[in-house]
Amino acid sequence: MSSPASGDEPRILLCNDDGIHAPGIQSLASALDGLGELSVVAPTTEQSAVGHAITVRDPVRAHREEFEVPSGPIPAWGVTGTPADSVKLACHELLDTPPDLVVSGINQGPNTAVNVLYSGTVSAATEASILGLDSLAISLCEWSEPQFEVAGQWARRIVMWALDRELPQGVLLNVNVPALSAEDIEGIALTRQARARWEEGFEERTDPADRSYYWLSGTFVNLDNGSETDLSAVERGYVSVTPIQYDMTAHDAFDAFDDWGWDESAEPDTSK
Ligand code: MN
């Protein structure tokens, strides 16, 4: 991170996609208490799986919220928009000074493999990275009965590292914490996203007016045998940290297109 002005505490902005009243962001704020000047700007309602959506056809409103950490109240706003909206609004309007670090989470449920794309939690951190800020997303790999305390302790460890060091330009960290007790976590591993996908289907149902509607459902399938992946790390009991970037250029794929005849003088096909 860029060092804060002399004597100033680092400014840490918290966001999420489960909504400002979700237990995960409260646990995150409590876990980071004392590491800097905390503020919270997060969606008023749950925005899971909205990805990097932004609101452009409707107004976005921000409401002050009560938010307490052990050392006292911290500034907080609920935003009637998406996670990416929240980070934009925080940085452009709500905060007096841009944050030194943006932390998104703690999400209820994993954000491994392809789910990074669907995740509002990760997108809040990605938005911060686009704005030139250091950021990380943190998720707890448990949907039904999340206990955020251990994930909060790991969040604190990683945030302390991030405040001490500088992330490469355009790179953020995506952290997934296994749902284990502190002593059952094996350690922490730098990973890559696993190749995986959802085998999906829609369940068709009928509403009271006799019209069909659909619920998306599916099974998550790991197609990757690598031990260096996020999925493998979490399965083996490690906290997974994946460096990710919003530059989606397939840098390694250029060779595969060598013989396509790219040529600045190429012309469209007009034979039809
Ligand atoms: Mn979520």
Residues whose N, C-alpha, C, O or C-beta is under 5 A from the ligand:
A	BS01	MN	D17 D18 S48 N107 Q108
